């Protein structure tokens, strides 16, 4: 799953040095990879930015490809995030997703691939989640298109 900031219109690489980027839309980011971004976070956070499959840049909020990370976890871990951001499976965290989506207008792009390499997708023009004191409800989710079903 990935988010794209609409206001700014492979295998991840290791972040380059201590460079902190404003977001995945930062014009200095020219290829898909792992980067330190400030975005809507209180401090720079490692994220995977994808520039390969759609126009624009996407921040990956969940990656499940290798089976290297157990996703059977408690609420606190889903709130804060977990996993291996350098090429493994991970969940960015509800706190971070809320911070991102409350800072502007975002779309959600979900790409699914099965064991036979069949790919489907779902794209939503508008996506946001609420705050943790309300248990992160989905507050925006509309404008569906895609082949995965709504």
C-alpha positions, 0 to 999 in steps of 0.5 A: 500500500502506498500514499501519494501527496496530490498537492505536490504533485524493485528493491529499496535502496539504503538511505544515502548518508544523513540527508533528510528529505522533505517528503517522497515528493522531494525533487532530489529523490529520483529513484525508488528507495529508502530515504529519511524524510521529515514530511509530517513527522516530529523527527526524520523517519525512514520510509520507502519512496516509490517512483516506478509505477505511477506518475508522482511519488508514493510513500509505502505504508505497508510492504509484504513480500518476503514473509520475513516479518510476522504481522500477527501483532498487538495494537501498540505495534500497529500504532507505532510501526514495525518490520524491516524498512530496508527491503523487508516486510513492514508496517509504517504505523498508524501514528505516522499514517495519521500524521501524513494524511492529516497534513494534506490531500492524499490518495491511496494506491494498493497493489496486490500480487498473487503467487502466480504473479497476477497483479491487481490494484485499487486506487482511491482519490481521497484517503485519510485516517483520524487520530489515535484517541478515536482509534484511527478511523478511516475519515476519507476513502472515496474515488475508487478505480482499479481492478482489485474491487472496491 
